[in-house]
Amino acid sequence: MSFCRLYGSGNVREYNYQNYMELYDNLWLSLINYASKHTPCSNLEDVMFEIAKSVQEAETLTPTWLITTSNNKATRYLASESIVKYNNKRISFFHQTFYDYVLARYYVSNNKSLITELKKRFQGLEIRSSIKIFLDFERDILSLYIKTILIQ
């Protein structure tokens, strides 16, 4: 069963994703790869991480976001690709699970501890999806690492 389609370079190619992690990993790669070839956004990953941190710190899915010279091109590119919605100085990702994915990727990429952050924050029901995606992301990274070691 097909989970989603990604469009790239003018061709429609169907990908069979078994779960949201495979989908978001490929969406992430296609965004970064396409942007590096076709737009002057050199800080796309950093801006996505900044947006995710803004959502987390504001404890709302639509935090205030001011476009600056450092994030202007990346913010506009993400909006043009419908990855984020930007309206009336508010920004949000296209879906909460993608926000959770970007946040998990931020923590893993920067060797930060989600557990430390959890201790500082209110732990309502809405945090469950973030924790699940974070654990799924870490499990996938660990599994790739183990496979790499076994191949060597």
VMD Tcl script that builds the backbone (N, CA, C; Angstrom):
set m [mol new atoms 456]
animate dup $m
set s [atomselect $m all]
$s set {name element resname resid chain x y z} {
  {N N MET 1 A 0.849 -1.175 0.000}
  {CA C MET 1 A 0.000 0.000 0.000}
  {C C MET 1 A 0.895 1.238 0.000}
  {N N SER 2 A 0.567 2.193 -0.830}
  {CA C SER 2 A 1.341 3.415 -0.945}
  {C C SER 2 A 0.894 4.421 0.105}
  {N N PHE 3 A 1.826 5.013 0.798}
  {CA C PHE 3 A 1.525 5.965 1.850}
  {C C PHE 3 A 1.476 7.386 1.324}
  {N N CYS 4 A 2.300 7.700 0.334}
  {CA C CYS 4 A 2.376 9.065 -0.159}
  {C C CYS 4 A 3.131 9.115 -1.476}
  {N N ARG 5 A 3.012 10.234 -2.165}
  {CA C ARG 5 A 3.811 10.488 -3.363}
  {C C ARG 5 A 4.634 11.739 -3.140}
  {N N LEU 6 A 5.883 11.698 -3.582}
  {CA C LEU 6 A 6.735 12.873 -3.582}
  {C C LEU 6 A 6.953 13.276 -5.027}
  {N N TYR 7 A 6.950 14.568 -5.278}
  {CA C TYR 7 A 7.169 15.069 -6.617}
  {C C TYR 7 A 8.559 15.666 -6.674}
  {N N GLY 8 A 9.280 15.361 -7.739}
  {CA C GLY 8 A 10.618 15.912 -7.856}
  {C C GLY 8 A 11.034 16.075 -9.293}
  {N N SER 9 A 11.737 17.117 -9.578}
  {CA C SER 9 A 12.323 17.420 -10.882}
  {C C SER 9 A 11.356 17.250 -12.046}
  {N N GLY 10 A 10.115 17.657 -11.847}
  {CA C GLY 10 A 9.148 17.637 -12.928}
  {C C GLY 10 A 8.513 16.285 -13.194}
  {N N ASN 11 A 9.015 15.234 -12.609}
  {CA C ASN 11 A 8.466 13.895 -12.819}
  {C C ASN 11 A 7.713 13.451 -11.574}
  {N N VAL 12 A 6.665 12.691 -11.803}
  {CA C VAL 12 A 5.942 12.116 -10.670}
  {C C VAL 12 A 6.462 10.700 -10.499}
  {N N ARG 13 A 6.964 10.423 -9.332}
  {CA C ARG 13 A 7.465 9.087 -9.040}
  {C C ARG 13 A 6.794 8.600 -7.774}
  {N N GLU 14 A 6.275 7.422 -7.821}
  {CA C GLU 14 A 5.592 6.893 -6.647}
  {C C GLU 14 A 6.583 6.164 -5.760}
  {N N TYR 15 A 6.541 6.480 -4.507}
  {CA C TYR 15 A 7.383 5.830 -3.511}
  {C C TYR 15 A 6.463 5.094 -2.555}
  {N N ASN 16 A 6.857 3.931 -2.171}
  {CA C ASN 16 A 6.065 3.183 -1.205}
  {C C ASN 16 A 6.701 3.331 0.170}
  {N N TYR 17 A 6.076 4.123 0.989}
  {CA C TYR 17 A 6.550 4.326 2.350}
  {C C TYR 17 A 5.708 3.485 3.278}
  {N N GLN 18 A 6.373 2.833 4.182}
  {CA C GLN 18 A 5.676 1.975 5.122}
  {C C GLN 18 A 5.252 2.712 6.385}
  {N N ASN 19 A 5.885 3.866 6.633}
  {CA C ASN 19 A 5.541 4.632 7.829}
  {C C ASN 19 A 5.913 6.097 7.623}
  {N N TYR 20 A 5.504 6.928 8.544}
  {CA C TYR 20 A 5.741 8.366 8.415}
  {C C TYR 20 A 7.223 8.722 8.491}
  {N N MET 21 A 8.031 7.913 9.180}
  {CA C MET 21 A 9.464 8.216 9.275}
  {C C MET 21 A 10.125 8.114 7.902}
  {N N GLU 22 A 9.798 7.081 7.148}
  {CA C GLU 22 A 10.342 6.953 5.790}
  {C C GLU 22 A 9.886 8.124 4.925}
  {N N LEU 23 A 8.618 8.476 5.044}
  {CA C LEU 23 A 8.080 9.597 4.280}
  {C C LEU 23 A 8.800 10.896 4.629}
  {N N TYR 24 A 8.898 11.198 5.923}
  {CA C TYR 24 A 9.512 12.463 6.339}
  {C C TYR 24 A 11.015 12.498 6.068}
  {N N ASP 25 A 11.691 11.361 6.188}
  {CA C ASP 25 A 13.116 11.327 5.840}
  {C C ASP 25 A 13.316 11.704 4.377}
  {N N ASN 26 A 12.496 11.148 3.502}
  {CA C ASN 26 A 12.623 11.454 2.081}
  {C C ASN 26 A 12.149 12.857 1.749}
  {N N LEU 27 A 11.125 13.330 2.426}
  {CA C LEU 27 A 10.682 14.712 2.240}
  {C C LEU 27 A 11.800 15.665 2.657}
  {N N TRP 28 A 12.430 15.396 3.790}
  {CA C TRP 28 A 13.537 16.214 4.287}
  {C C TRP 28 A 14.664 16.263 3.252}
  {N N LEU 29 A 15.075 15.089 2.785}
  {CA C LEU 29 A 16.161 15.030 1.807}
  {C C LEU 29 A 15.803 15.751 0.513}
  {N N SER 30 A 14.579 15.579 0.048}
  {CA C SER 30 A 14.194 16.247 -1.198}
  {C C SER 30 A 14.148 17.755 -1.013}
  {N N LEU 31 A 13.692 18.227 0.145}
  {CA C LEU 31 A 13.683 19.668 0.407}
  {C C LEU 31 A 15.100 20.236 0.417}
  {N N ILE 32 A 15.980 19.596 1.163}
  {CA C ILE 32 A 17.357 20.077 1.289}
  {C C ILE 32 A 18.076 19.989 -0.056}
  {N N ASN 33 A 17.940 18.851 -0.747}
  {CA C ASN 33 A 18.617 18.682 -2.043}
  {C C ASN 33 A 18.101 19.656 -3.089}
  {N N TYR 34 A 16.789 19.813 -3.175}
  {CA C TYR 34 A 16.217 20.718 -4.167}
  {C C TYR 34 A 16.625 22.153 -3.862}
  {N N ALA 35 A 16.552 22.528 -2.595}
  {CA C ALA 35 A 16.906 23.901 -2.212}
  {C C ALA 35 A 18.364 24.197 -2.516}
  {N N SER 36 A 19.237 23.229 -2.273}
  {CA C SER 36 A 20.666 23.479 -2.503}
  {C C SER 36 A 20.974 23.665 -3.985}
  {N N LYS 37 A 20.139 23.094 -4.860}
  {CA C LYS 37 A 20.370 23.208 -6.303}
  {C C LYS 37 A 19.613 24.360 -6.946}
  {N N HIS 38 A 18.467 24.758 -6.378}
  {CA C HIS 38 A 17.587 25.682 -7.074}
  {C C HIS 38 A 17.278 26.983 -6.332}
  {N N THR 39 A 17.713 27.113 -5.120}
  {CA C THR 39 A 17.429 28.344 -4.379}
  {C C THR 39 A 18.699 28.798 -3.664}
  {N N PRO 40 A 18.736 30.066 -3.299}
  {CA C PRO 40 A 19.903 30.564 -2.571}
  {C C PRO 40 A 19.796 30.359 -1.054}
  {N N CYS 41 A 19.049 29.350 -0.611}
  {CA C CYS 41 A 18.880 29.084 0.825}
  {C C CYS 41 A 20.000 28.178 1.313}
  {N N SER 42 A 20.929 28.716 2.016}
  {CA C SER 42 A 22.006 27.881 2.550}
  {C C SER 42 A 21.711 27.427 3.977}
  {N N ASN 43 A 20.707 28.014 4.595}
  {CA C ASN 43 A 20.429 27.733 6.002}
  {C C ASN 43 A 19.051 27.107 6.220}
  {N N LEU 44 A 18.575 26.360 5.256}
  {CA C LEU 44 A 17.227 25.796 5.326}
  {C C LEU 44 A 17.034 24.910 6.552}
  {N N GLU 45 A 17.977 24.025 6.796}
  {CA C GLU 45 A 17.882 23.133 7.960}
  {C C GLU 45 A 17.843 23.940 9.258}
  {N N ASP 46 A 18.705 24.927 9.382}
  {CA C ASP 46 A 18.735 25.757 10.587}
  {C C ASP 46 A 17.417 26.491 10.807}
  {N N VAL 47 A 16.823 26.997 9.734}
  {CA C VAL 47 A 15.559 27.725 9.860}
  {C C VAL 47 A 14.440 26.771 10.274}
  {N N MET 48 A 14.409 25.564 9.714}
  {CA C MET 48 A 13.389 24.590 10.141}
  {C C MET 48 A 13.560 24.262 11.625}
  {N N PHE 49 A 14.809 24.126 12.056}
  {CA C PHE 49 A 15.061 23.881 13.478}
  {C C PHE 49 A 14.607 25.078 14.321}
  {N N GLU 50 A 14.865 26.297 13.858}
  {CA C GLU 50 A 14.433 27.501 14.584}
  {C C GLU 50 A 12.915 27.553 14.709}
  {N N ILE 51 A 12.221 27.215 13.640}
  {CA C ILE 51 A 10.756 27.209 13.676}
  {C C ILE 51 A 10.266 26.176 14.692}
  {N N ALA 52 A 10.839 24.983 14.655}
  {CA C ALA 52 A 10.431 23.929 15.597}
  {C C ALA 52 A 10.692 24.351 17.037}
  {N N LYS 53 A 11.832 24.977 17.285}
  {CA C LYS 53 A 12.131 25.447 18.647}
  {C C LYS 53 A 11.161 26.557 19.058}
  {N N SER 54 A 10.772 27.417 18.113}
  {CA C SER 54 A 9.793 28.471 18.413}
  {C C SER 54 A 8.449 27.875 18.804}
  {N N VAL 55 A 8.032 26.843 18.091}
  {CA C VAL 55 A 6.781 26.163 18.410}
  {C C VAL 55 A 6.864 25.572 19.814}
  {N N GLN 56 A 7.974 24.910 20.094}
  {CA C GLN 56 A 8.144 24.279 21.405}
  {C C GLN 56 A 8.160 25.311 22.531}
  {N N GLU 57 A 8.934 26.367 22.361}
  {CA C GLU 57 A 9.059 27.374 23.420}
  {C C GLU 57 A 7.761 28.153 23.640}
  {N N ALA 58 A 7.027 28.439 22.556}
  {CA C ALA 58 A 5.776 29.180 22.676}
  {C C ALA 58 A 4.628 28.285 23.142}
  {N N GLU 59 A 4.842 26.964 23.083}
  {CA C GLU 59 A 3.825 25.976 23.455}
  {C C GLU 59 A 2.522 26.188 22.685}
  {N N THR 60 A 2.687 26.534 21.409}
  {CA C THR 60 A 1.566 26.641 20.484}
  {C C THR 60 A 2.054 26.233 19.107}
  {N N LEU 61 A 1.181 25.668 18.299}
  {CA C LEU 61 A 1.578 25.234 16.961}
  {C C LEU 61 A 1.709 26.401 15.984}
  {N N THR 62 A 1.287 27.597 16.402}
  {CA C THR 62 A 1.387 28.771 15.528}
  {C C THR 62 A 2.053 29.939 16.264}
  {N N PRO 63 A 3.352 29.833 16.510}
  {CA C PRO 63 A 4.035 30.922 17.226}
  {C C PRO 63 A 4.237 32.147 16.333}
  {N N THR 64 A 4.533 33.256 16.969}
  {CA C THR 64 A 4.898 34.457 16.239}
  {C C THR 64 A 6.234 34.217 15.556}
  {N N TRP 65 A 6.354 34.653 14.307}
  {CA C TRP 65 A 7.585 34.463 13.541}
  {C C TRP 65 A 7.859 35.729 12.751}
  {N N LEU 66 A 8.964 36.344 13.029}
  {CA C LEU 66 A 9.346 37.538 12.298}
  {C C LEU 66 A 10.370 37.166 11.244}
  {N N ILE 67 A 10.089 37.559 10.017}
  {CA C ILE 67 A 11.032 37.303 8.940}
  {C C ILE 67 A 12.176 38.301 9.068}
  {N N THR 68 A 13.406 37.763 9.094}
  {CA C THR 68 A 14.604 38.584 9.204}
  {C C THR 68 A 15.475 38.353 7.975}
  {N N THR 69 A 16.540 39.100 7.881}
  {CA C THR 69 A 17.446 38.906 6.739}
  {C C THR 69 A 18.066 37.511 6.765}
  {N N SER 70 A 18.260 36.945 7.941}
  {CA C SER 70 A 18.895 35.622 8.018}
  {C C SER 70 A 17.944 34.474 7.701}
  {N N ASN 71 A 16.634 34.670 7.873}
  {CA C ASN 71 A 15.711 33.568 7.603}
  {C C ASN 71 A 14.742 33.851 6.451}
  {N N ASN 72 A 14.850 34.992 5.822}
  {CA C ASN 72 A 13.907 35.423 4.791}
  {C C ASN 72 A 13.781 34.414 3.647}
  {N N LYS 73 A 14.878 34.087 2.990}
  {CA C LYS 73 A 14.827 33.204 1.816}
  {C C LYS 73 A 14.331 31.813 2.187}
  {N N ALA 74 A 14.818 31.292 3.298}
  {CA C ALA 74 A 14.414 29.948 3.711}
  {C C ALA 74 A 12.930 29.915 4.097}
  {N N THR 75 A 12.467 30.913 4.834}
  {CA C THR 75 A 11.052 30.962 5.228}
  {C C THR 75 A 10.155 31.037 4.001}
  {N N ARG 76 A 10.514 31.877 3.068}
  {CA C ARG 76 A 9.706 32.022 1.845}
  {C C ARG 76 A 9.746 30.743 0.998}
  {N N TYR 77 A 10.901 30.104 0.936}
  {CA C TYR 77 A 11.008 28.843 0.200}
  {C C TYR 77 A 10.120 27.776 0.846}
  {N N LEU 78 A 10.197 27.629 2.163}
  {CA C LEU 78 A 9.379 26.634 2.867}
  {C C LEU 78 A 7.887 26.908 2.670}
  {N N ALA 79 A 7.499 28.171 2.676}
  {CA C ALA 79 A 6.096 28.528 2.442}
  {C C ALA 79 A 5.694 28.207 1.005}
  {N N SER 80 A 6.577 28.473 0.051}
  {CA C SER 80 A 6.250 28.195 -1.356}
  {C C SER 80 A 6.105 26.697 -1.611}
  {N N GLU 81 A 6.790 25.877 -0.805}
  {CA C GLU 81 A 6.693 24.420 -0.927}
  {C C GLU 81 A 5.596 23.836 -0.027}
  {N N SER 82 A 4.843 24.712 0.651}
  {CA C SER 82 A 3.753 24.324 1.562}
  {C C SER 82 A 4.223 23.490 2.745}
  {N N ILE 83 A 5.480 23.666 3.121}
  {CA C ILE 83 A 6.008 23.000 4.313}
  {C C ILE 83 A 5.594 23.782 5.548}
  {N N VAL 84 A 5.561 25.095 5.410}
  {CA C VAL 84 A 5.066 25.951 6.486}
  {C C VAL 84 A 3.972 26.853 5.940}
  {N N LYS 85 A 3.141 27.311 6.856}
  {CA C LYS 85 A 2.145 28.338 6.540}
  {C C LYS 85 A 2.582 29.582 7.302}
  {N N TYR 86 A 2.690 30.697 6.584}
  {CA C TYR 86 A 3.074 31.950 7.225}
  {C C TYR 86 A 1.991 32.967 6.941}
  {N N ASN 87 A 1.357 33.476 8.007}
  {CA C ASN 87 A 0.262 34.411 7.843}
  {C C ASN 87 A 0.171 35.300 9.088}
  {N N ASN 88 A 0.090 36.603 8.881}
  {CA C ASN 88 A -0.042 37.565 9.984}
  {C C ASN 88 A 1.024 37.366 11.064}
  {N N LYS 89 A 2.262 37.191 10.625}
  {CA C LYS 89 A 3.413 37.015 11.525}
  {C C LYS 89 A 3.292 35.787 12.415}
  {N N ARG 90 A 2.555 34.799 11.938}
  {CA C ARG 90 A 2.441 33.507 12.610}
  {C C ARG 90 A 2.890 32.433 11.634}
  {N N ILE 91 A 3.557 31.418 12.172}
  {CA C ILE 91 A 4.059 30.349 11.313}
  {C C ILE 91 A 3.666 29.008 11.893}
  {N N SER 92 A 3.463 28.031 11.016}
  {CA C SER 92 A 3.190 26.668 11.473}
  {C C SER 92 A 3.640 25.704 10.386}
  {N N PHE 93 A 3.985 24.491 10.800}
  {CA C PHE 93 A 4.303 23.445 9.840}
  {C C PHE 93 A 2.996 22.926 9.259}
  {N N PHE 94 A 3.074 22.250 8.108}
  {CA C PHE 94 A 1.872 21.779 7.437}
  {C C PHE 94 A 1.119 20.742 8.254}
  {N N HIS 95 A 1.813 20.061 9.169}
  {CA C HIS 95 A 1.156 19.073 10.029}
  {C C HIS 95 A 1.951 18.939 11.323}
  {N N GLN 96 A 1.257 18.660 12.414}
  {CA C GLN 96 A 1.931 18.551 13.709}
  {C C GLN 96 A 2.974 17.439 13.712}
  {N N THR 97 A 2.714 16.342 13.007}
  {CA C THR 97 A 3.697 15.262 13.013}
  {C C THR 97 A 4.997 15.673 12.329}
  {N N PHE 98 A 4.923 16.580 11.350}
  {CA C PHE 98 A 6.158 17.056 10.728}
  {C C PHE 98 A 6.905 17.967 11.701}
  {N N TYR 99 A 6.185 18.769 12.475}
  {CA C TYR 99 A 6.827 19.551 13.538}
  {C C TYR 99 A 7.551 18.610 14.504}
  {N N ASP 100 A 6.866 17.551 14.932}
  {CA C ASP 100 A 7.476 16.587 15.854}
  {C C ASP 100 A 8.731 15.967 15.241}
  {N N TYR 101 A 8.671 15.651 13.959}
  {CA C TYR 101 A 9.817 15.079 13.247}
  {C C TYR 101 A 10.989 16.057 13.217}
  {N N VAL 102 A 10.722 17.314 12.870}
  {CA C VAL 102 A 11.792 18.318 12.803}
  {C C VAL 102 A 12.399 18.523 14.184}
  {N N LEU 103 A 11.564 18.566 15.211}
  {CA C LEU 103 A 12.073 18.729 16.580}
  {C C LEU 103 A 12.939 17.541 16.988}
  {N N ALA 104 A 12.497 16.330 16.668}
  {CA C ALA 104 A 13.296 15.131 16.981}
  {C C ALA 104 A 14.626 15.183 16.238}
  {N N ARG 105 A 14.581 15.581 14.997}
  {CA C ARG 105 A 15.805 15.685 14.196}
  {C C ARG 105 A 16.746 16.739 14.795}
  {N N TYR 106 A 16.183 17.826 15.288}
  {CA C TYR 106 A 16.988 18.872 15.937}
  {C C TYR 106 A 17.720 18.303 17.157}
  {N N TYR 107 A 16.982 17.610 18.013}
  {CA C TYR 107 A 17.602 17.062 19.230}
  {C C TYR 107 A 18.704 16.060 18.899}
  {N N VAL 108 A 18.440 15.164 17.972}
  {CA C VAL 108 A 19.433 14.152 17.613}
  {C C VAL 108 A 20.640 14.793 16.924}
  {N N SER 109 A 20.392 15.714 15.995}
  {CA C SER 109 A 21.479 16.355 15.246}
  {C C SER 109 A 22.390 17.190 16.132}
  {N N ASN 110 A 21.830 17.748 17.190}
  {CA C ASN 110 A 22.603 18.620 18.072}
  {C C ASN 110 A 22.980 17.971 19.392}
  {N N ASN 111 A 22.810 16.654 19.474}
  {CA C ASN 111 A 23.139 15.901 20.693}
  {C C ASN 111 A 22.521 16.521 21.945}
  {N N LYS 112 A 21.277 16.905 21.829}
  {CA C LYS 112 A 20.556 17.484 22.968}
  {C C LYS 112 A 19.677 16.412 23.589}
  {N N SER 113 A 19.318 16.615 24.835}
  {CA C SER 113 A 18.516 15.640 25.566}
  {C C SER 113 A 17.057 16.075 25.646}
  {N N LEU 114 A 16.171 15.284 25.066}
  {CA C LEU 114 A 14.743 15.559 25.182}
  {C C LEU 114 A 14.292 15.358 26.630}
  {N N ILE 115 A 14.887 14.406 27.317}
  {CA C ILE 115 A 14.518 14.117 28.715}
  {C C ILE 115 A 14.739 15.355 29.579}
  {N N THR 116 A 15.862 16.036 29.387}
  {CA C THR 116 A 16.142 17.255 30.150}
  {C C THR 116 A 15.073 18.306 29.881}
  {N N GLU 117 A 14.681 18.457 28.623}
  {CA C GLU 117 A 13.639 19.419 28.261}
  {C C GLU 117 A 12.293 19.038 28.865}
  {N N LEU 118 A 11.986 17.750 28.866}
  {CA C LEU 118 A 10.698 17.299 29.404}
  {C C LEU 118 A 10.550 17.637 30.879}
  {N N LYS 119 A 11.649 17.575 31.597}
  {CA C LYS 119 A 11.607 17.880 33.028}
  {C C LYS 119 A 11.254 19.339 33.290}
  {N N LYS 120 A 11.522 20.210 32.316}
  {CA C LYS 120 A 11.281 21.648 32.468}
  {C C LYS 120 A 9.874 22.062 32.043}
  {N N ARG 121 A 9.159 21.212 31.352}
  {CA C ARG 121 A 7.902 21.607 30.718}
  {C C ARG 121 A 6.698 20.858 31.293}
  {N N PHE 122 A 5.537 21.477 31.071}
  {CA C PHE 122 A 4.273 20.822 31.387}
  {C C PHE 122 A 4.137 19.594 30.499}
  {N N GLN 123 A 3.709 18.483 31.081}
  {CA C GLN 123 A 3.655 17.234 30.322}
  {C C GLN 123 A 2.209 16.798 30.092}
  {N N GLY 124 A 1.511 17.581 29.291}
  {CA C GLY 124 A 0.127 17.253 28.941}
  {C C GLY 124 A 0.062 16.157 27.896}
  {N N LEU 125 A -1.142 15.778 27.534}
  {CA C LEU 125 A -1.352 14.707 26.558}
  {C C LEU 125 A -0.754 15.032 25.199}
  {N N GLU 126 A -0.725 16.306 24.816}
  {CA C GLU 126 A -0.240 16.669 23.485}
  {C C GLU 126 A 1.241 16.376 23.288}
  {N N ILE 127 A 1.986 16.141 24.351}
  {CA C ILE 127 A 3.420 15.875 24.220}
  {C C ILE 127 A 3.701 14.418 23.831}
  {N N ARG 128 A 2.691 13.559 23.946}
  {CA C ARG 128 A 2.881 12.139 23.633}
  {C C ARG 128 A 3.360 11.919 22.203}
  {N N SER 129 A 2.770 12.635 21.247}
  {CA C SER 129 A 3.165 12.423 19.852}
  {C C SER 129 A 4.610 12.853 19.632}
  {N N SER 130 A 5.040 13.931 20.283}
  {CA C SER 130 A 6.428 14.373 20.160}
  {C C SER 130 A 7.387 13.327 20.703}
  {N N ILE 131 A 7.056 12.746 21.833}
  {CA C ILE 131 A 7.915 11.727 22.439}
  {C C ILE 131 A 7.973 10.487 21.554}
  {N N LYS 132 A 6.822 10.066 21.032}
  {CA C LYS 132 A 6.792 8.884 20.175}
  {C C LYS 132 A 7.660 9.100 18.937}
  {N N ILE 133 A 7.521 10.232 18.283}
  {CA C ILE 133 A 8.298 10.485 17.074}
  {C C ILE 133 A 9.779 10.600 17.417}
  {N N PHE 134 A 10.105 11.224 18.535}
  {CA C PHE 134 A 11.503 11.324 18.953}
  {C C PHE 134 A 12.098 9.929 19.146}
  {N N LEU 135 A 11.390 9.063 19.834}
  {CA C LEU 135 A 11.889 7.697 20.057}
  {C C LEU 135 A 11.996 6.916 18.754}
  {N N ASP 136 A 11.012 7.088 17.868}
  {CA C ASP 136 A 11.083 6.433 16.548}
  {C C ASP 136 A 12.292 6.923 15.767}
  {N N PHE 137 A 12.538 8.219 15.799}
  {CA C PHE 137 A 13.666 8.797 15.063}
  {C C PHE 137 A 14.986 8.259 15.616}
  {N N GLU 138 A 15.125 8.273 16.938}
  {CA C GLU 138 A 16.350 7.750 17.545}
  {C C GLU 138 A 16.536 6.263 17.237}
  {N N ARG 139 A 15.454 5.498 17.258}
  {CA C ARG 139 A 15.542 4.065 16.945}
  {C C ARG 139 A 16.028 3.863 15.509}
  {N N ASP 140 A 15.497 4.647 14.566}
  {CA C ASP 140 A 15.920 4.527 13.168}
  {C C ASP 140 A 17.391 4.891 13.005}
  {N N ILE 141 A 17.841 5.945 13.675}
  {CA C ILE 141 A 19.245 6.360 13.607}
  {C C ILE 141 A 20.134 5.267 14.187}
  {N N LEU 142 A 19.750 4.712 15.336}
  {CA C LEU 142 A 20.522 3.651 15.981}
  {C C LEU 142 A 20.581 2.408 15.094}
  {N N SER 143 A 19.469 2.071 14.476}
  {CA C SER 143 A 19.446 0.897 13.601}
  {C C SER 143 A 20.364 1.084 12.393}
  {N N LEU 144 A 20.398 2.279 11.805}
  {CA C LEU 144 A 21.325 2.566 10.697}
  {C C LEU 144 A 22.772 2.483 11.163}
  {N N TYR 145 A 23.030 2.988 12.352}
  {CA C TYR 145 A 24.383 2.957 12.919}
  {C C TYR 145 A 24.847 1.509 13.113}
  {N N ILE 146 A 23.973 0.685 13.660}
  {CA C ILE 146 A 24.307 -0.726 13.891}
  {C C ILE 146 A 24.566 -1.435 12.568}
  {N N LYS 147 A 23.738 -1.182 11.551}
  {CA C LYS 147 A 23.940 -1.794 10.244}
  {C C LYS 147 A 25.276 -1.361 9.647}
  {N N THR 148 A 25.624 -0.115 9.818}
  {CA C THR 148 A 26.897 0.391 9.302}
  {C C THR 148 A 28.069 -0.318 9.970}
  {N N ILE 149 A 27.990 -0.507 11.267}
  {CA C ILE 149 A 29.052 -1.199 12.007}
  {C C ILE 149 A 29.163 -2.647 11.549}
  {N N LEU 150 A 28.024 -3.317 11.366}
  {CA C LEU 150 A 28.031 -4.727 10.974}
  {C C LEU 150 A 28.587 -4.905 9.554}
  {N N ILE 151 A 28.357 -3.958 8.669}
  {CA C ILE 151 A 28.853 -4.041 7.303}
  {C C ILE 151 A 30.374 -3.894 7.278}
  {N N GLN 152 A 30.906 -3.071 8.150}
  {CA C GLN 152 A 32.354 -2.846 8.187}
  {C C GLN 152 A 33.007 -4.044 8.753}
}
mol reanalyze $m
mol bondsrecalc $m
mol representation Tube
mol addrep $m
